[in-house]
């Protein structure tokens, strides 16, 4: 279905894969019963080393850490770009004249 990822109820389609990459997770999946409902059904099957709830909590912690790192790197890049400095050997940002 074209444009399904753009529907408000389909935001789960764009989730990062923090949960499936866990070594304790054997299977994870989701379903959205209906686009008009604000509900996402999760199914998490673990290897038995941890519970599904613990695996989901750890994935949330990992996602938050990744978002914090991304925010910090982006903020540093914006500050360096405004100053015209290079980041990690990259050429300086070109800012068009006002």
Buried (B, 14 or more C-beta within 10 A) or exposed (E): EEEEEEEEBBEEEEEEEBBBEBEBBEEBEEEBEEEEEEEBEEEBEBEEEBEBEBBBEBBEEBBEEEEEEEEEEEEEBEEBBEEEEEBEEEEEBEEEEE
